[in-house]
Amino acid sequence: MSTDTAQSRPTDRPPSLFTRAHLPFAIGAVALVTLGAFENRATTTVLPTVARDLDGLWLFGAASAAPLVSFVLATVVAGAWADHRGPVRPLLAGMAVFVASQVLMAVAPGMALFTVGRFGSGISEAFMDVSLTVLLARALPEALRAKVFAAFAAAWVLPSLLGPPVAGLLAQTWSWRSVFAVGIALMVPAALLLRPSMRASSAATGPATPWTGQEHRAVRAAALAAVGLGALTAGGSLFGGSSTARVLGLILVATGLACTVPAVRAVLPAGTLRLVHGIPALVALRGLVAAAFGTAGSLLPLMLTTIHHLGPAAAGVSLTVTGLCWAAGSQVHGLDAVQRRVGAVRRLQVGFALISVGIAGPALTSLGLLPVAPGLVLWGVAGLGMGIVSPTLSTQLLLLAPVSDQGRITAASSLTASVAQAVALAGAGALIAWQAPALPGWLFAAVMVGSAAIGALGWAAARRAG
């Protein structure tokens, strides 16, 4: 055997996650995603119970949207922070805020303070999501990224299976407050598993660079957008009060829109609202899929407990279906054959179509036209579509974005998703506050139909993502 042949073999071998260079990061990142998935599933499961127990159903929309509002500002800060000082510091900050927000929600005496805790959850999610994405881009070759995104989706499987029933049973047999203690306990092993890869990343990070004027302007714009979204959400929650409260609510909604629209336009890549081909269209599609799928999914447990009188554990099955089907769709996306033979535009079109069709299940169920089980089967179709769309958008953004701008563009994508879903949830929250405490089936059906229409818009716009 010649020396040249012997030396060529290692370079000809395809990259693998199961190497000493890549495995520590993969394990740690998946562990942290698993923790975030459990917190998401558990909180969404018990949120209807919390709202009724704290006599705060009128604040259900605000509590649902609060993490999205804080995510808007935190994600811009996290993106610039990761670009200039590396992803480790914002990741550690996200872990600390996560623990603090879980403690606050566990001890909250009223729905208003609980909503503040939810606000902190959005900050921690932004810091951890953006940091992990940037860390992934710097730690792994392009050939492995789709597989890790698929692993991130698979990390939702166990929390989706165990999170809703565990949270529901804790709420029914002990107290919903105990659910948040579980999240705190799980942070410790997740942080320990991720520690080696964070240490390696810190060692490889160069000297800090100063923030640019554009980034400072982006942070100010994101802060204005967060204030606007907060006003929009708060205004919607007042629609169920007296005539004076409703007038104040209308004023807050108008103020919120006036602040949010120009602020968001200043942060997004040029051409995003016009769906210009490439990165702008990809960022816009992230917002459309979040508004369509996220809004419908957020109201599912409340619909099942209100219209069909299911307990928290049974209503949480909808979240189990979401996670399992999302993971299945992401696994399909990560297959080598799919990556080779199906282009990104076609994958997006298929995914958005599945989302719009699947949302019809909950819409019909809320009107009593379809039993719960078939309705959830159709919802699983939407979850499958989300599993295809989400990693497709992520991999395309990393493929098209310059290395130096990956944090900023990832942050813009996440910001768009938060703003779009927050606006949609503010509208849904206004309807809930208007009808509370007796919520009719048509209310949920109206929200679901609107979500399906947004998904259809995403299908039409997917051709611009090439």
BADREN-559411 format. One record per residue (C-alpha): residue number from 0; residue in one letter; chain; x, y, z. Coordinates in pm, whole numbers, plus 50000, padded with zeros to 5 digits. Example, Ala and Ser with C-alpha at 12.3 -4.5 7.8 and 13.67 -1.06 7.14 Angstrom:
PT   nr  rest  kette      x      y      z
PT    0     A      A  51230  49550  50780
PT    1     S      A  51367  49894  50714
//
This chain:
PT   nr  rest  kette      x      y      z
PT    0     M      A  50000  50000  50000
PT    1     S      A  50140  50334  49904
PT    2     T      A  50178  50617  50150
PT    3     D      A  49955  50839  49938
PT    4     T      A  49676  50583  49944
PT    5     A      A  49706  50534  50320
PT    6     Q      A  49687  50905  50381
PT    7     S      A  49390  50959  50150
PT    8     R      A  49152  50723  50327
PT    9     P      A  49075  50937  50635
PT   10     T      A  48992  51237  50417
PT   11     D      A  48768  51023  50191
PT   12     R      A  48565  50898  50488
PT   13     P      A  48237  51095  50526
PT   14     P      A  48208  51303  50843
PT   15     S      A  48026  51141  51134
PT   16     L      A  47871  51264  51456
PT   17     F      A  48015  50963  51638
PT   18     T      A  48368  51097  51666
PT   19     R      A  48556  51250  51957
PT   20     A      A  48548  51585  51779
PT   21     H      A  48171  51599  51728
PT   22     L      A  47999  51367  51976
PT   23     P      A  48038  51581  52293
PT   24     F      A  47867  51877  52129
PT   25     A      A  47587  51662  51988
PT   26     I      A  47512  51504  52326
PT   27     G      A  47519  51832  52517
PT   28     A      A  47313  52024  52263
PT   29     V      A  47049  51754  52239
PT   30     A      A  47029  51738  52619
PT   31     L      A  46960  52111  52641
PT   32     V      A  46701  52094  52365
PT   33     T      A  46536  51808  52553
PT   34     L      A  46512  52026  52863
PT   35     G      A  46360  52312  52667
PT   36     A      A  46114  52070  52507
PT   37     F      A  46003  51938  52846
PT   38     E      A  45952  52291  52980
PT   39     N      A  45751  52387  52673
PT   40     R      A  45530  52079  52679
PT   41     A      A  45478  52086  53055
PT   42     T      A  45394  52457  53074
PT   43     T      A  45155  52444  52779
PT   44     T      A  44983  52142  52934
PT   45     V      A  44913  52307  53270
PT   46     L      A  44852  52663  53143
PT   47     P      A  44470  52622  53118
PT   48     T      A  44470  52483  53474
PT   49     V      A  44690  52768  53599
PT   50     A      A  44464  53029  53436
PT   51     R      A  44151  52888  53598
PT   52     D      A  44315  52824  53936
PT   53     L      A  44449  53180  53953
PT   54     D      A  44122  53326  53820
PT   55     G      A  44309  53467  53522
PT   56     L      A  44155  53314  53210
PT   57     W      A  44134  53664  53064
PT   58     L      A  44514  53670  53076
PT   59     F      A  44553  53336  52896
PT   60     G      A  44648  53508  52571
PT   61     A      A  44897  53733  52748
PT   62     A      A  45057  53439  52929
PT   63     S      A  45082  53249  52600
PT   64     A      A  45235  53544  52415
PT   65     A      A  45466  53671  52693
PT   66     P      A  45762  53445  52600
PT   67     L      A  45730  53557  52239
PT   68     V      A  45734  53924  52336
PT   69     S      A  46056  53895  52536
PT   70     F      A  46203  53664  52271
PT   71     V      A  46187  53951  52020
PT   72     L      A  46438  54164  52209
PT   73     A      A  46644  53882  52356
PT   74     T      A  46702  53712  52024
PT   75     V      A  46856  54026  51866
PT   76     V      A  47081  54073  52169
PT   77     A      A  47179  53705  52164
PT   78     G      A  47263  53713  51793
PT   79     A      A  47497  54011  51822
PT   80     W      A  47643  53879  52147
PT   81     A      A  47722  53542  51988
PT   82     D      A  47878  53702  51679
PT   83     H      A  48112  53928  51879
PT   84     R      A  48196  53727  52190
PT   85     G      A  48115  53371  52091
PT   86     P      A  47806  53166  52176
PT   87     V      A  47908  53041  52523
PT   88     R      A  47830  53353  52731
PT   89     P      A  47477  53402  52600
PT   90     L      A  47420  53031  52646
PT   91     L      A  47517  53048  53013
PT   92     A      A  47302  53357  53060
PT   93     G      A  47007  53172  52907
PT   94     M      A  47051  52884  53151
PT   95     A      A  47051  53123  53450
PT   96     V      A  46739  53308  53334
PT   97     F      A  46567  52975  53273
PT   98     V      A  46610  52870  53635
PT   99     A      A  46495  53210  53765
PT  100     S      A  46180  53210  53553
PT  101     Q      A  46088  52857  53660
PT  102     V      A  46115  52958  54026
PT  103     L      A  45898  53265  53971
PT  104     M      A  45623  53068  53798
PT  105     A      A  45629  52803  54068
PT  106     V      A  45562  53053  54348
PT  107     A      A  45339  53302  54158
PT  108     P      A  45036  53403  54371
PT  109     G      A  44845  53545  54074
PT  110     M      A  44823  53523  53696
PT  111     A      A  44998  53858  53644
PT  112     L      A  45317  53744  53820
PT  113     F      A  45297  53409  53647
PT  114     T      A  45292  53596  53316
PT  115     V      A  45611  53778  53421
PT  116     G      A  45772  53438  53471
PT  117     R      A  45663  53343  53122
PT  118     F      A  45831  53663  53001
PT  119     G      A  46158  53534  53149
PT  120     S      A  46111  53202  52972
PT  121     G      A  46121  53383  52639
PT  122     I      A  46453  53546  52727
PT  123     S      A  46610  53214  52823
PT  124     E      A  46476  53042  52512
PT  125     A      A  46618  53313  52285
PT  126     F      A  46962  53303  52441
PT  127     M      A  46981  52924  52432
PT  128     D      A  46833  52877  52082
PT  129     V      A  47050  53135  51906
PT  130     S      A  47363  53027  52093
PT  131     L      A  47315  52659  52011
PT  132     T      A  47256  52736  51643
PT  133     V      A  47572  52947  51617
PT  134     L      A  47765  52687  51817
PT  135     L      A  47643  52420  51575
PT  136     A      A  47752  52621  51270
PT  137     R      A  48101  52668  51416
PT  138     A      A  48147  52317  51555
PT  139     L      A  48014  52096  51275
PT  140     P      A  48073  52067  50898
PT  141     E      A  47782  52142  50667
PT  142     A      A  47726  51770  50594
PT  143     L      A  47632  51703  50958
PT  144     R      A  47407  52001  51026
PT  145     A      A  47087  51852  50886
PT  146     K      A  47145  51542  51100
PT  147     V      A  47186  51749  51415
PT  148     F      A  46873  51949  51340
PT  149     A      A  46698  51614  51299
PT  150     A      A  46841  51510  51636
PT  151     F      A  46706  51832  51787
PT  152     A      A  46360  51737  51662
PT  153     A      A  46405  51381  51793
PT  154     A      A  46495  51532  52131
PT  155     W      A  46133  51644  52153
PT  156     V      A  46010  51283  52136
PT  157     L      A  46066  51182  52500
PT  158     P      A  45943  51514  52644
PT  159     S      A  45642  51494  52413
PT  160     L      A  45569  51143  52536
PT  161     L      A  45634  51206  52906
PT  162     G      A  45602  51583  52952
PT  163     P      A  45225  51626  52903
PT  164     P      A  45114  51320  53106
PT  165     V      A  45368  51386  53383
PT  166     A      A  45272  51754  53404
PT  167     G      A  44902  51670  53387
PT  168     L      A  44924  51406  53658
PT  169     L      A  45126  51637  53883
PT  170     A      A  44866  51910  53834
PT  171     Q      A  44577  51674  53905
PT  172     T      A  44722  51479  54197
PT  173     W      A  44949  51731  54366
PT  174     S      A  44988  52085  54228
PT  175     W      A  45068  52251  53899
PT  176     R      A  45344  52439  54084
PT  177     S      A  45547  52120  54118
PT  178     V      A  45579  52101  53739
PT  179     F      A  45830  52387  53738
PT  180     A      A  46050  52219  53999
PT  181     V      A  46108  51938  53749
PT  182     G      A  46247  52184  53493
PT  183     I      A  46490  52326  53747
PT  184     A      A  46614  51979  53842
PT  185     L      A  46673  51880  53480
PT  186     M      A  46889  52186  53408
PT  187     V      A  47177  52051  53618
PT  188     P      A  47254  51735  53414
PT  189     A      A  47192  51922  53087
PT  190     A      A  47448  52190  53179
PT  191     L      A  47703  51927  53286
PT  192     L      A  47666  51739  52959
PT  193     L      A  47720  52054  52755
PT  194     R      A  48014  52182  52960
PT  195     P      A  48296  52010  52757
PT  196     S      A  48178  52152  52425
PT  197     M      A  48134  52499  52577
PT  198     R      A  48486  52487  52716
PT  199     A      A  48624  52391  52374
PT  200     S      A  48429  52668  52203
PT  201     S      A  48552  52928  52451
PT  202     A      A  48910  52824  52388
PT  203     A      A  48865  52862  52012
PT  204     T      A  48684  53197  52026
PT  205     G      A  48892  53492  51921
PT  206     P      A  48907  53832  52089
PT  207     A      A  48580  54020  52135
PT  208     T      A  48489  54272  51868
PT  209     P      A  48284  54589  51924
PT  210     W      A  47920  54606  51826
PT  211     T      A  47847  54798  51507
PT  212     G      A  47615  55094  51481
PT  213     Q      A  47375  54877  51284
PT  214     E      A  47357  54628  51570
PT  215     H      A  47290  54900  51826
PT  216     R      A  47008  55026  51606
PT  217     A      A  46875  54672  51575
PT  218     V      A  46862  54634  51954
PT  219     R      A  46678  54965  51992
PT  220     A      A  46433  54862  51722
PT  221     A      A  46379  54523  51884
PT  222     A      A  46315  54692  52220
PT  223     L      A  46054  54913  52055
PT  224     A      A  45899  54607  51891
PT  225     A      A  45886  54426  52227
PT  226     V      A  45713  54728  52384
PT  227     G      A  45469  54736  52095
PT  228     L      A  45392  54366  52119
PT  229     G      A  45348  54400  52494
PT  230     A      A  45098  54681  52442
PT  231     L      A  44920  54479  52173
PT  232     T      A  44891  54174  52397
PT  233     A      A  44783  54372  52703
PT  234     G      A  44527  54561  52500
PT  235     G      A  44372  54240  52373
PT  236     S      A  44343  54106  52728
PT  237     L      A  44130  54409  52825
PT  238     F      A  43860  54332  52570
PT  239     G      A  43672  54126  52827
PT  240     G      A  43641  54408  53081
PT  241     S      A  43418  54710  53116
PT  242     S      A  43354  54960  52836
PT  243     T      A  43630  55179  52975
PT  244     A      A  43870  54884  52975
PT  245     R      A  43782  54805  52616
PT  246     V      A  43850  55161  52506
PT  247     L      A  44187  55145  52681
PT  248     G      A  44246  54811  52513
PT  249     L      A  44181  54960  52170
PT  250     I      A  44423  55242  52244
PT  251     L      A  44690  54993  52351
PT  252     V      A  44633  54779  52042
PT  253     A      A  44665  55081  51812
PT  254     T      A  44978  55197  51997
PT  255     G      A  45125  54849  51982
PT  256     L      A  45079  54822  51608
PT  257     A      A  45223  55170  51555
PT  258     C      A  45536  55069  51746
PT  259     T      A  45576  54715  51619
PT  260     V      A  45551  54754  51242
PT  261     P      A  45828  55013  51187
PT  262     A      A  46048  54859  51456
PT  263     V      A  46033  54513  51301
PT  264     R      A  46104  54647  50954
PT  265     A      A  46424  54806  51087
PT  266     V      A  46552  54475  51227
PT  267     L      A  46465  54236  50945
PT  268     P      A  46683  54179  50636
PT  269     A      A  46589  54412  50352
PT  270     G      A  46301  54274  50147
PT  271     T      A  46163  54041  50414
PT  272     L      A  45811  54184  50412
PT  273     R      A  45812  54169  50030
PT  274     L      A  45936  53808  50035
PT  275     V      A  46236  53882  49815
PT  276     H      A  46402  53561  49692
PT  277     G      A  46662  53402  49920
PT  278     I      A  46730  53498  50281
PT  279     P      A  46448  53759  50308
PT  280     A      A  46189  53503  50192
PT  281     L      A  46326  53239  50428
PT  282     V      A  46300  53479  50722
PT  283     A      A  45942  53570  50625
PT  284     L      A  45846  53203  50592
PT  285     R      A  45970  53145  50945
PT  286     G      A  45713  53398  51062
PT  287     L      A  45432  53245  50858
PT  288     V      A  45490  52893  50985
PT  289     A      A  45511  53014  51346
PT  290     A      A  45185  53205  51316
PT  291     A      A  45005  52914  51149
PT  292     F      A  45125  52614  51346
PT  293     G      A  45220  52782  51675
PT  294     T      A  44891  52965  51725
PT  295     A      A  44677  52661  51654
PT  296     G      A  44891  52442  51881
PT  297     S      A  44884  52691  52166
PT  298     L      A  44504  52684  52183
PT  299     L      A  44463  52307  52146
PT  300     P      A  44486  52213  52518
PT  301     L      A  44251  52498  52615
PT  302     M      A  44001  52386  52349
PT  303     L      A  44012  52025  52467
PT  304     T      A  43965  52117  52833
PT  305     T      A  43693  52374  52761
PT  306     I      A  43487  52219  52480
PT  307     H      A  43543  51848  52550
PT  308     H      A  43604  51873  52927
PT  309     L      A  43926  51672  52927
PT  310     G      A  44166  51687  53222
PT  311     P      A  44518  51832  53189
PT  312     A      A  44678  51490  53131
PT  313     A      A  44431  51389  52858
PT  314     A      A  44441  51732  52690
PT  315     G      A  44820  51710  52690
PT  316     V      A  44798  51421  52442
PT  317     S      A  44770  51687  52171
PT  318     L      A  45121  51801  52260
PT  319     T      A  45245  51443  52248
PT  320     V      A  45105  51411  51897
PT  321     T      A  45271  51741  51804
PT  322     G      A  45615  51636  51923
PT  323     L      A  45611  51285  51779
PT  324     C      A  45491  51391  51436
PT  325     W      A  45724  51692  51430
PT  326     A      A  46015  51460  51505
PT  327     A      A  45903  51215  51236
PT  328     G      A  45886  51493  50979
PT  329     S      A  46230  51616  51075
PT  330     Q      A  46373  51265  51044
PT  331     V      A  46228  51243  50694
PT  332     H      A  46391  51578  50614
PT  333     G      A  46729  51453  50738
PT  334     L      A  46736  51141  50519
PT  335     D      A  47019  51147  50267
PT  336     A      A  46784  51047  49986
PT  337     V      A  46549  51336  50064
PT  338     Q      A  46837  51583  50081
PT  339     R      A  46968  51467  49743
PT  340     R      A  46644  51432  49550
PT  341     V      A  46399  51685  49695
PT  342     G      A  46492  52052  49676
PT  343     A      A  46434  52294  49959
PT  344     V      A  46147  52470  49779
PT  345     R      A  45959  52146  49723
PT  346     R      A  46011  52038  50084
PT  347     L      A  45872  52369  50204
PT  348     Q      A  45568  52343  49978
PT  349     V      A  45490  51992  50098
PT  350     G      A  45535  52094  50462
PT  351     F      A  45312  52402  50443
PT  352     A      A  45042  52203  50262
PT  353     L      A  45043  51939  50536
PT  354     I      A  45015  52209  50802
PT  355     S      A  44710  52371  50643
PT  356     V      A  44536  52038  50590
PT  357     G      A  44617  51913  50940
PT  358     I      A  44480  52222  51117
PT  359     A      A  44136  52129  50981
PT  360     G      A  44123  51852  51243
PT  361     P      A  44117  52078  51551
PT  362     A      A  43885  52322  51371
PT  363     L      A  43624  52052  51312
PT  364     T      A  43673  51909  51660
PT  365     S      A  43610  52246  51824
PT  366     L      A  43270  52260  51649
PT  367     G      A  43179  51904  51745
PT  368     L      A  43187  51792  51382
PT  369     L      A  43475  51551  51441
PT  370     P      A  43554  51340  51748
PT  371     V      A  43868  51415  51945
PT  372     A      A  44071  51114  51827
PT  373     P      A  44032  51173  51449
PT  374     G      A  44085  51544  51505
PT  375     L      A  44419  51472  51673
PT  376     V      A  44514  51235  51391
PT  377     L      A  44470  51520  51146
PT  378     W      A  44665  51748  51378
PT  379     G      A  44946  51495  51354
PT  380     V      A  44957  51562  50980
PT  381     A      A  45021  51928  51062
PT  382     G      A  45298  51823  51300
PT  383     L      A  45457  51617  51024
PT  384     G      A  45454  51924  50799
PT  385     M      A  45612  52137  51071
PT  386     G      A  45887  51878  51109
PT  387     I      A  45970  51920  50742
PT  388     V      A  45943  52299  50722
PT  389     S      A  46138  52393  51034
PT  390     P      A  46473  52220  50963
PT  391     T      A  46449  52309  50594
PT  392     L      A  46434  52678  50684
PT  393     S      A  46722  52640  50933
PT  394     T      A  46956  52458  50697
PT  395     Q      A  46881  52695  50409
PT  396     L      A  46955  52999  50625
PT  397     L      A  47288  52855  50738
PT  398     L      A  47371  52763  50378
PT  399     L      A  47303  53111  50238
PT  400     A      A  47418  53329  50530
PT  401     P      A  47782  53451  50546
PT  402     V      A  47969  53304  50844
PT  403     S      A  48015  53646  51002
PT  404     D      A  47639  53714  50988
PT  405     Q      A  47504  53376  51096
PT  406     G      A  47412  53500  51442
PT  407     R      A  47239  53813  51315
PT  408     I      A  47039  53631  51046
PT  409     T      A  46948  53346  51279
PT  410     A      A  46829  53605  51529
PT  411     A      A  46625  53784  51260
PT  412     S      A  46461  53455  51166
PT  413     S      A  46373  53377  51527
PT  414     L      A  46251  53734  51580
PT  415     T      A  46017  53708  51283
PT  416     A      A  45869  53386  51420
PT  417     S      A  45814  53544  51761
PT  418     V      A  45654  53861  51626
PT  419     A      A  45422  53676  51391
PT  420     Q      A  45306  53429  51653
PT  421     A      A  45276  53699  51921
PT  422     V      A  45050  53908  51697
PT  423     A      A  44837  53603  51615
PT  424     L      A  44813  53504  51983
PT  425     A      A  44723  53863  52076
PT  426     G      A  44426  53838  51842
PT  427     A      A  44328  53499  51984
PT  428     G      A  44374  53632  52338
PT  429     A      A  44141  53922  52264
PT  430     L      A  43871  53675  52155
PT  431     I      A  43927  53467  52469
PT  432     A      A  43911  53771  52697
PT  433     W      A  43593  53889  52518
PT  434     Q      A  43414  53556  52573
PT  435     A      A  43566  53443  52906
PT  436     P      A  43485  53253  53116
PT  437     A      A  43245  53067  52880
PT  438     L      A  43442  52995  52561
PT  439     P      A  43232  52876  52262
PT  440     G      A  43351  52631  51999
PT  441     W      A  43325  52883  51716
PT  442     L      A  43598  53091  51882
PT  443     F      A  43852  52810  51854
PT  444     A      A  43732  52721  51502
PT  445     A      A  43782  53081  51388
PT  446     V      A  44141  53083  51516
PT  447     M      A  44213  52746  51351
PT  448     V      A  44072  52855  51013
PT  449     G      A  44283  53171  51026
PT  450     S      A  44591  52962  51104
PT  451     A      A  44522  52731  50810
PT  452     A      A  44491  53032  50580
PT  453     I      A  44833  53157  50693
PT  454     G      A  44975  52812  50616
PT  455     A      A  44829  52833  50265
PT  456     L      A  45002  53169  50221
PT  457     G      A  45330  53003  50322
PT  458     W      A  45276  52734  50059
PT  459     A      A  45230  52998  49792
PT  460     A      A  45539  53192  49902
PT  461     A      A  45769  52888  49939
PT  462     R      A  45886  52914  49576
PT  463     R      A  46081  53227  49673
PT  464     A      A  46304  53035  49916
PT  465     G      A  46535  52898  49650
//
